[in-house]
Amino acid sequence: MKLFNIFLCQCGVGRTDSIDRSNSSLLAVPSDIYRYSRSLEELILKNNQIKDLPKPFFNLKRLKRLILKDNDLCYVPNDIGNLTHLNELDLNNNGIQGLPENIKFCKNLQVVDLGNNPVDAVPKGLLQVKCLTSLALNDTNIVELPASIGNLNKLVQLDLRENMLESIPQTIGSLTRLEFLDLGGNHLESLPQNIIHLANLEELWLDCNSLKRIPSEIGELRKLEILDLSDNQVEHIPEEICNCVSMTHLTLTQNYLQSLPANIGNMKKLEILKMTHNRLAELPASVGNCTAMTELHLGENDLQELPDTVGSLTNLIFLTADKNRLGALPASIAECSQLSILTVRENLIPSLPPEFSRLSSLTVLDVACNRLDYLPGSYRDLNVRAMWLSDNQSKPLVDLQQDTSPDGEMVLVNYLFPQAPPDNEELDGFGHTGMTSESESEAESSPPVNYRESKIFFDVAPKESQPLFRHPTPTPKQLKVLKAQRTSYLAQENGATAIPSRPAPKPPIGYEEEEESDDPEDAPTSPLLQNGFRMGADRPQVTSYSNPLSSADVSISLSGGQIKSNELVMDMNRGVTGTAL
């Protein structure tokens, strides 16, 4: 039995102010609610399967709050005008294509939510309800915003996200009480200059449009706290935006910006600045005056350096600058005592400042895909939960060993050093990275990176390159064939006779078997044995192995199909056993 809540008014038995039958799988409005037509003020029927509103429904003339979101309504009858006491009407996420003009008789209506409905125009009757303070028309099919929207001069919140608007009428400036305006996800190419009159605006969402310029008048919005201009085509931010001294969140992600206003430091209250995926070549030094900043996101730009003033951001918690051209990080970052996440992967950084060991709050350090040879020895004092040194790293933290740098300083190394160039630096046929001519000249002037060389050598002459081809994925029957071939081959190599076994099943159609040949180079092999060298007379001879961190060399000799040493026995036929060097 479905549960529902009925809240009884204290005025006496038989009177009900509110009924909530949400999530009750109702197919129609329950008939028993009509008995409360003289007292019912709030009716909540959200998340059901109601398809229509019968005529008796509109006898609930004392209704003030009607919540019908998440149902299957396709239209609203003209009788909606009988609910003259209605304050809030929520019809979100139905199949409604519009509201009847009689909605204008709901003179006390203040909050209307028509979002997520196939509405193709702002209902005309709704534009005559002068008491409206909140109007949600998000995720609809509205193509044009009528000039009469300016008649709703008591609006505080206006949500027009995810529509097909191409322009905003100048009359938007008449909404002087507006505090929240969401125009994200439309097709806007410009903003009206009358936006200057929205003096009480606190949140302005303009993301996911086609805006190319921002009017300088936006600087007059002194109460603006949140501005989102992400995913547009903006090439320039006017200096006047820095007059928005109440700004706390500024999002400029995915635009064509090459610079920020020099006086961005005037935004003393700025807490979050997102500049990811632009063309930013320089970060203004005045950013250090934004002492309230907690998040600074600079990834995927053209930055070559960060200003020392970043160290003045003592409340900074997140600092991201991935995929830039940073050649170094300022040591002043160590003064950001609250810094928790520092990520600078895919840059050109050859070394990290040892002062970072003072970042006591640091939990994540991501320096993968740079040009590091080692980490400063002082980084042993870091209490990080994750330190990413490579894309191939299998776990957040890896063991580090002490070593001595060419300068005689104690450093930390492991098998992930030295780092390889970032994956996004494509190599040409001569081994050069895909840099511009300017960056190539800088790379030539920088000292070369000394990569550690392998101490294992093979006395094998290079063979001519052969075209690669792909073998079909073996089926279980094919695997049995391959196993039988391998057993026979290994027995021949050891001078023994293969153990008789059941006849191998016939390979399925599509499996190609090489023709026999007297040439030892063409001896039968299987894909499972093609591991870079052949088992036989041309087996590679290991001459010596030298541990780069030890002065002692370990000699390895080959005899009878085994490589032997003091602590290592490698059976070429059975794998590797014993203790690794």
C-alpha positions in Angstrom: 0.0 0.0 0.0 1.4 3.3 -1.0 2.2 5.7 1.8 1.3 9.3 1.7 1.3 12.3 4.0 -1.7 14.3 5.0 -1.0 17.2 7.3 -4.0 18.2 9.3 -4.6 21.8 10.1 -5.1 22.7 13.8 -8.3 24.5 13.0 -10.3 21.3 13.6 -11.1 17.8 12.3 -12.2 17.6 8.6 -10.0 20.5 7.5 -6.7 19.8 5.7 -4.2 22.5 4.6 -1.7 20.3 2.8 -1.7 16.9 1.0 1.4 15.2 -0.3 1.0 12.1 -2.5 4.3 12.2 -4.3 5.8 9.0 -5.7 2.5 7.1 -5.4 2.3 5.8 -9.0 -1.0 7.7 -9.5 -2.6 7.6 -12.9 -5.2 10.3 -12.1 -5.8 12.9 -9.5 -7.3 11.1 -6.4 -11.0 12.0 -6.0 -10.9 12.1 -2.2 -9.0 15.3 -2.2 -12.0 17.2 -3.5 -13.7 17.0 -0.1 -11.1 19.5 1.1 -11.9 22.1 -1.5 -12.7 24.7 1.2 -9.4 24.3 3.1 -6.7 22.8 0.9 -3.9 25.3 0.3 -1.0 23.0 -0.7 -1.2 20.0 -3.1 1.9 18.0 -4.0 1.5 15.3 -6.6 5.0 15.1 -8.1 6.6 12.1 -9.7 3.4 10.2 -10.7 1.8 9.3 -14.0 -1.1 11.8 -14.1 -2.1 12.6 -17.6 -4.9 15.2 -17.2 -6.6 17.6 -14.7 -10.3 17.0 -14.5 -12.8 19.9 -14.2 -13.5 19.3 -10.4 -9.8 19.8 -9.8 -10.2 23.6 -10.3 -12.8 23.8 -7.6 -9.8 23.8 -5.2 -10.0 27.6 -5.2 -8.0 28.1 -2.0 -4.9 26.4 -3.4 -1.8 28.5 -3.0 0.9 25.9 -3.9 0.4 23.3 -6.6 3.3 20.9 -7.4 2.7 18.7 -10.5 6.3 18.2 -11.7 7.4 14.8 -13.2 4.1 13.7 -14.5 2.6 13.0 -18.0 0.5 16.1 -18.4 0.1 17.3 -22.0 -1.9 20.4 -21.5 -3.4 22.7 -18.9 -7.2 23.5 -19.1 -8.5 27.1 -19.3 -10.0 26.6 -15.9 -6.6 27.2 -14.4 -7.7 30.8 -14.2 -10.1 29.8 -11.4 -7.2 29.3 -9.0 -6.9 33.0 -8.1 -5.1 32.4 -4.8 -2.3 30.4 -6.4 1.2 31.6 -5.5 3.4 28.7 -6.9 2.8 26.5 -9.9 5.4 23.8 -10.7 4.8 21.9 -13.9 8.4 20.9 -14.6 9.2 17.9 -16.7 5.8 17.1 -18.3 4.7 17.2 -21.9 3.0 20.6 -21.8 3.3 22.7 -24.9 2.1 26.0 -23.4 -0.3 27.6 -20.9 -3.7 29.0 -21.6 -4.1 32.7 -21.7 -6.5 32.5 -18.7 -3.4 32.1 -16.6 -3.4 35.8 -16.4 -6.2 35.7 -13.9 -3.9 34.1 -11.4 -3.0 37.5 -10.1 -1.2 36.3 -7.0 1.1 33.9 -8.9 4.7 34.5 -8.0 6.6 31.3 -8.9 6.2 29.4 -12.2 8.3 26.5 -13.3 7.7 25.3 -16.9 11.2 23.9 -17.5 11.7 20.6 -19.4 8.5 20.9 -21.4 8.1 21.2 -25.2 7.1 24.9 -24.9 8.0 26.9 -28.0 7.1 30.4 -26.8 6.7 32.3 -23.6 3.0 32.0 -22.7 1.4 35.4 -23.5 -1.0 35.2 -20.5 2.0 34.7 -18.2 3.6 37.9 -19.4 0.6 39.7 -17.8 1.1 38.3 -14.3 2.8 41.3 -12.8 3.5 39.6 -9.4 5.9 37.0 -10.8 9.2 36.9 -9.0 10.6 33.6 -10.3 10.1 32.2 -13.9 11.8 29.0 -15.1 11.7 28.2 -18.8 14.8 26.2 -19.0 15.2 23.2 -21.4 12.3 24.2 -23.7 12.1 25.1 -27.4 11.8 28.8 -27.1 13.4 30.6 -30.1 12.7 34.2 -29.2 12.2 36.2 -26.0 9.5 38.8 -26.5 10.1 42.4 -25.7 7.1 42.2 -23.3 9.4 40.3 -20.9 10.2 43.7 -19.6 6.7 43.9 -18.1 7.6 41.4 -15.4 9.5 44.1 -13.5 9.2 42.2 -10.2 11.2 39.2 -11.4 14.1 38.2 -9.2 15.0 34.9 -10.9 14.8 34.2 -14.7 16.0 30.9 -16.0 16.2 30.5 -19.8 18.9 27.9 -20.0 19.1 25.4 -22.9 16.8 27.0 -25.4 17.4 28.3 -28.9 17.6 32.1 -28.2 19.8 34.1 -30.6 19.3 37.5 -29.0 18.0 39.2 -25.9 15.7 42.2 -26.2 16.8 45.6 -24.8 13.8 45.5 -22.5 15.7 43.1 -20.3 17.1 46.2 -18.7 13.7 46.9 -17.2 14.1 43.9 -14.8 15.9 46.0 -12.3 15.1 43.6 -9.4 16.7 40.6 -11.1 19.3 38.8 -9.0 19.7 35.6 -11.0 19.8 35.3 -14.8 20.7 32.1 -16.6 21.1 32.3 -20.4 23.5 29.4 -20.8 23.2 26.8 -23.6 21.6 29.1 -26.2 22.9 30.6 -29.5 23.6 34.2 -28.3 26.3 36.1 -30.2 26.0 39.4 -28.3 24.6 40.9 -25.1 22.4 44.0 -25.0 24.0 47.2 -23.6 20.9 47.7 -21.3 22.3 45.0 -19.1 23.9 47.9 -17.3 20.5 48.5 -15.6 20.5 45.1 -13.9 22.1 46.7 -10.8 21.0 44.0 -8.4 22.2 41.1 -10.5 24.3 38.6 -8.5 24.6 35.6 -10.8 24.9 35.7 -14.6 25.3 32.5 -16.5 26.3 32.8 -20.2 28.1 29.6 -20.8 27.8 27.5 -24.0 26.8 30.3 -26.3 28.5 31.9 -29.3 29.5 35.2 -27.7 32.5 36.9 -29.2 32.7 40.0 -27.1 31.6 41.2 -23.7 30.2 44.7 -23.4 32.3 47.1 -21.2 29.0 48.0 -19.4 29.3 44.7 -17.5 31.6 46.6 -15.2 28.6 48.5 -13.8 27.2 45.3 -12.2 28.8 46.0 -8.8 26.8 43.3 -7.0 27.7 40.6 -9.5 29.2 37.6 -7.6 29.2 34.8 -10.2 29.9 35.1 -13.9 30.2 32.1 -16.2 31.4 32.8 -19.8 32.8 29.3 -20.5 32.6 27.6 -23.9 32.1 30.8 -26.0 34.3 32.5 -28.6 35.4 35.5 -26.5 38.8 36.9 -27.5 39.0 39.9 -25.1 37.8 40.7 -21.6 37.2 44.4 -21.0 39.2 46.1 -18.3 35.9 47.3 -16.8 35.1 43.8 -15.6 37.5 44.4 -12.7 35.1 47.0 -11.3 32.9 44.0 -10.3 34.4 44.2 -6.9 31.8 41.7 -5.4 32.9 38.9 -7.9 33.7 35.6 -6.2 33.5 33.1 -9.1 34.8 33.9 -12.6 34.7 31.1 -15.2 36.3 31.8 -18.6 37.1 28.2 -19.7 37.2 27.3 -23.4 37.5 30.7 -25.1 40.1 32.4 -27.2 41.6 34.6 -24.6 45.2 35.6 -24.9 45.4 37.8 -21.8 43.6 38.9 -18.7 43.0 42.5 -17.6 46.1 43.8 -15.9 44.1 45.1 -12.9 42.4 41.8 -12.1 43.8 42.2 -8.7 41.0 44.7 -7.9 38.7 41.7 -7.4 39.7 41.3 -3.8 36.8 38.8 -3.1 37.6 36.6 -6.1 37.7 33.0 -4.8 37.6 30.8 -8.0 39.3 31.7 -11.3 38.9 29.2 -14.1 40.9 29.9 -17.3 41.4 26.4 -18.7 41.6 25.8 -22.4 42.4 29.3 -23.7 45.5 30.9 -25.3 46.8 32.7 -22.3 50.4 33.6 -22.7 50.9 35.4 -19.4 49.2 35.7 -16.0 49.1 39.3 -14.7 51.2 39.8 -11.6 48.3 41.6 -9.9 46.6 38.2 -9.5 48.6 38.1 -6.2 46.2 40.7 -4.8 43.3 38.3 -5.0 44.1 37.1 -1.5 40.7 35.4 -1.1 41.4 33.0 -4.0 41.0 29.3 -3.2 41.1 27.8 -6.7 43.2 28.8 -9.7 42.8 26.7 -12.9 45.2 27.5 -15.8 45.4 24.2 -17.7 45.7 24.0 -21.5 47.1 27.5 -22.2 50.4 28.8 -23.6 51.9 29.9 -20.3 55.7 29.8 -20.1 55.9 31.0 -16.5 53.9 31.9 -13.4 54.4 35.2 -11.6 56.1 35.1 -8.2 53.1 36.9 -6.8 51.2 33.5 -6.9 52.9 32.9 -3.5 50.7 35.7 -2.0 47.6 33.5 -2.5 47.8 32.1 1.0 44.3 30.7 0.9 44.9 28.8 -2.3 43.8 25.2 -2.2 43.8 24.1 -5.9 46.4 25.1 -8.4 46.3 23.4 -11.8 48.4 24.4 -14.8 48.5 21.2 -16.9 49.4 21.2 -20.6 51.2 24.5 -20.8 54.8 25.4 -21.7 56.1 26.1 -18.2 59.8 25.8 -17.9 59.9 26.2 -14.1 57.7 26.9 -11.1 58.3 29.8 -8.8 59.6 28.8 -5.4 57.2 31.3 -3.8 54.4 28.8 -4.2 55.8 27.3 -1.1 54.2 30.2 0.8 50.7 28.9 -0.2 50.3 27.2 3.1 46.8 25.9 2.4 47.7 24.4 -1.0 46.3 20.8 -1.2 46.4 19.9 -4.9 49.2 21.0 -7.3 49.1 19.6 -10.8 51.4 20.7 -13.6 51.6 17.7 -15.8 52.6 17.9 -19.5 54.9 20.9 -19.3 58.7 21.4 -19.8 59.8 21.5 -16.2 63.3 20.1 -15.7 63.4 20.5 -11.9 61.2 21.4 -8.9 62.0 23.8 -6.2 63.1 22.1 -3.0 61.1 24.7 -1.0 57.9 22.8 -1.9 58.7 20.5 0.9 57.2 23.1 3.2 53.8 22.6 1.7 52.4 20.8 4.8 48.8 20.7 3.4 49.7 19.2 0.1 47.9 15.9 -0.6 48.2 15.5 -4.4 51.3 16.4 -6.5 51.0 15.7 -10.3 54.2 16.4 -12.2 53.9 13.6 -14.8 55.1 14.1 -18.4 57.7 16.8 -17.7 61.5 16.6 -18.0 62.4 15.7 -14.5 65.5 13.6 -13.8 64.8 13.4 -10.1 63.0 15.0 -7.1 64.7 17.1 -4.5 65.7 15.0 -1.5 63.6 17.3 0.8 60.4 15.9 -0.7 60.7 13.0 1.6 59.1 15.3 4.2 55.9 15.7 2.0 52.8 13.9 3.4 51.1 13.5 0.0 48.5 10.8 -0.7 49.3 10.8 -4.4 52.4 11.7 -6.3 52.0 11.2 -10.1 55.3 10.9 -11.9 54.1 9.1 -15.1 51.0 8.2 -17.0 52.2 4.6 -16.7 52.2 4.7 -12.9 50.1 1.9 -11.5 49.4 3.3 -8.1 49.2 6.8 -6.5 52.5 6.5 -4.6 55.7 4.7 -5.7 58.9 4.0 -3.7 61.7 6.5 -4.1 65.4 5.8 -3.5 68.1 8.2 -2.5 70.8 9.1 -5.0 73.3 11.8 -5.7 72.8 14.4 -8.4 75.7 15.6 -10.7 75.9 18.6 -8.4 76.5 16.4 -5.4 73.1 17.0 -3.8 70.9 14.2 -2.3 68.0 13.5 -4.6 65.1 11.0 -4.9 64.9 8.7 -7.9 63.1 5.6 -9.1 62.4 3.7 -12.3 60.1 6.5 -13.6 63.0 8.9 -14.1 64.1 10.5 -16.3 60.8 11.5 -17.6 60.0 11.1 -21.3 58.6 14.1 -23.3 54.8 14.6 -23.1 52.7 12.5 -25.4 51.3 15.6 -27.1 54.8 16.4 -28.5 54.6 14.3 -31.7 57.9 13.1 -33.1 58.7 13.5 -36.8 60.8 11.0 -38.8 64.1 12.5 -37.4 63.1 12.3 -33.8 62.3 16.0 -33.4 59.3 17.1 -31.4 56.4 18.8 -33.0 57.2 22.2 -31.6 57.1 25.6 -33.3 60.2 27.1 -34.6 60.3 29.5 -31.6 60.1 26.6 -29.1 62.7 24.6 -31.0 65.2 27.4 -30.7 64.5 27.6 -27.0 65.0 23.8 -26.7 68.3 24.0 -28.5 69.6 26.7 -26.2 68.6 24.7 -23.1 71.1 22.1 -21.7 70.4 18.5 -22.9 68.7 16.0 -20.7 71.0 13.2 -19.6 69.1 10.0 -19.8 70.4 7.0 -18.1 71.8 4.4 -20.5 71.1 0.7 -20.3 74.0 -1.5 -19.2 72.7 -4.6 -21.0 74.1 -5.3 -24.4 73.3 -8.1 -26.9 75.7 -9.4 -29.6 73.0 -9.6 -32.2 73.4 -8.0 -35.6 70.3 -5.9 -36.6 68.0 -7.7 -39.0 66.3 -6.2 -41.9 62.9 -4.8 -41.0 60.0 -6.9 -42.1 56.4 -5.8 -42.6 54.2 -6.5 -39.6 51.0 -8.4 -39.9 48.3 -9.4 -37.4 47.6 -13.0 -36.5 43.9 -13.8 -35.9 43.0 -14.2 -32.3 43.5 -17.9 -31.4 40.5 -20.0 -30.6 40.7 -22.8 -27.9 41.4 -25.3 -30.6 44.1 -23.2 -32.1 45.7 -22.8 -28.7 46.0 -26.6 -28.5 47.7 -26.7 -31.9 50.1 -24.0 -30.8 50.9 -25.8 -27.5 51.6 -29.1 -29.4 53.9 -27.2 -31.8 55.8 -25.5 -29.0 56.3 -28.8 -27.1 57.6 -30.5 -30.2 59.9 -27.6 -31.0 61.4 -27.4 -27.5 62.0 -31.1 -27.5 64.0 -30.8 -30.7 66.0 -27.9 -29.3 67.0 -30.0 -26.3 67.9 -33.1 -28.4 65.0 -35.1 -26.9 62.1 -36.9 -28.5 58.7 -35.3 -28.1 56.3 -37.1 -25.8 53.6 -38.7 -27.9 50.3 -37.0 -27.4 46.9 -37.1 -29.0 46.7 -35.9 -32.6 46.3 -32.2 -32.7 42.9 -31.0 -33.9 42.7 -29.7 -37.4 43.2 -25.9 -37.4 40.0 -24.0 -38.2 39.4 -22.1 -41.4 41.4 -18.9 -41.5 44.5 -20.2 -39.8 47.5 -20.1 -42.1 50.5 -22.5 -41.5 53.9 -21.6 -42.9 55.5 -23.9 -45.4 58.5 -26.0 -44.2 61.9 -24.9 -45.2 65.4 -26.2 -44.8 66.7 -22.8 -43.8 67.2 -22.6 -40.1 66.1 -19.0 -40.2 62.7 -20.2 -41.3 62.3 -22.8 -38.5 58.6 -23.1 -37.5 57.6 -20.8 -34.7 54.4 -19.6 -33.2 53.1 -16.2 -32.2 53.6 -17.3 -28.6 57.4 -17.6 -29.2 57.9 -14.4 -31.2 59.3 -12.4 -28.4 62.1 -10.5 -30.1 64.7 -13.3 -30.5 64.9 -16.9 -31.6 65.7 -20.0 -29.5 68.7 -21.7 -31.3 72.0 -21.0 -32.7 71.3 -17.3 -33.2 70.2 -16.9 -29.6 71.4 -13.5 -28.2 74.6 -13.7 -26.1 74.5 -11.7 -22.9 78.0 -10.4 -22.3 77.6 -8.4 -19.1 75.2 -6.6 -16.8 76.2 -3.6 -14.7 74.1 -2.1 -11.9 74.3 1.7 -12.5 74.0 2.3 -8.7 76.7 -0.3 -7.8 80.4 -0.6 -8.7 80.2 -4.4 -8.9 79.5 -6.0 -12.2 77.7 -9.3 -12.6 79.0 -11.6 -15.3 76.5 -13.8 -17.1 77.4 -16.7 -19.4 75.3 -18.8 -21.6 75.6 -22.6 -21.6 73.2 -25.4 -22.4 70.2 -23.2 -22.8 70.7 -21.6 -19.3 72.0 -18.3 -18.2 73.8 -18.7 -14.8 75.0 -16.3 -12.2 75.5 -16.2 -8.5 71.9 -15.4 -7.7 70.1 -15.9 -11.0 69.2 -19.0 -12.9 67.3 -18.3 -16.1 66.0 -21.3 -18.0 65.4 -20.2 -21.5 62.8 -23.0 -21.9 61.0 -22.7 -18.6 61.1 -19.0 -17.7 62.9 -17.2 -14.9 63.5 -18.5 -11.5 65.6 -17.4 -8.5 66.3 -14.0 -7.2 66.3 -10.9 -9.5 69.3 -8.8 -9.8 
